[in-house]
């Protein structure tokens, strides 16, 4: 558990999209000063996904290993 008591490190998001839609996202703790990082405090690029057909769903099962500016990072 980190200093802020953030024990929840895994989130699930399901989105139904339209053809040729592309998305990018990144997890933060409310500001760009506290973005997700690797377990060794390294940079994490934007996460991406897209849809090929209408009505297709994408389920993201993401884990945040560490946060910039929190704990040892």
C-alpha positions in Angstrom: 0.0 0.0 0.0 1.4 3.4 -0.9 1.5 6.5 1.4 -1.8 7.8 0.2 -3.6 4.5 1.1 -4.2 3.7 -2.6 -4.6 0.0 -2.5 -6.7 -0.2 -5.7 -4.3 -0.6 -8.6 -6.5 -2.3 -11.2 -9.4 -0.8 -13.0 -11.7 -2.1 -15.8 -13.3 0.0 -18.4 -15.6 -1.2 -21.2 -16.4 1.1 -24.2 -18.6 0.4 -27.2 -17.2 2.3 -30.2 -17.8 3.3 -33.8 -15.7 2.2 -36.8 -12.2 3.7 -37.2 -12.3 5.3 -33.8 -8.9 5.6 -32.0 -8.4 6.4 -28.4 -5.5 7.3 -26.1 -5.6 7.5 -22.4 -3.4 7.7 -19.3 -4.2 7.3 -15.6 -3.4 10.2 -13.2 -4.1 11.0 -9.6 -5.9 14.2 -10.7 -3.1 16.1 -12.3 -0.2 15.6 -14.8 2.2 15.8 -11.8 1.0 12.4 -10.6 0.8 10.1 -13.7 1.2 6.4 -13.8 4.7 5.0 -14.0 6.4 1.6 -14.2 7.3 -0.3 -11.1 10.9 1.1 -11.4 9.5 4.7 -11.7 9.9 4.8 -15.5 7.8 6.6 -18.1 4.6 5.0 -19.3 3.4 6.0 -22.8 -0.2 6.8 -23.5 -2.3 3.6 -23.6 -4.1 3.1 -27.0 -6.9 1.2 -28.5 -9.3 1.4 -31.5 -12.3 -0.1 -33.2 -12.6 -1.7 -36.6 -16.4 -2.2 -36.7 -19.5 -0.6 -35.3 -20.8 -1.9 -32.0 -17.4 -3.6 -31.2 -16.4 -3.4 -27.5 -13.0 -3.0 -26.0 -12.3 -4.0 -22.4 -9.2 -2.6 -20.8 -7.8 -4.4 -17.8 -5.0 -2.1 -16.8 -2.7 -2.1 -13.8 -0.9 0.9 -12.5 2.5 -0.1 -11.0 3.5 3.2 -9.4 2.6 6.9 -9.4 5.0 9.8 -10.2 5.6 11.9 -7.1 4.2 9.2 -4.7 6.2 6.9 -2.5 9.7 6.2 -3.9 8.9 7.5 -7.4 
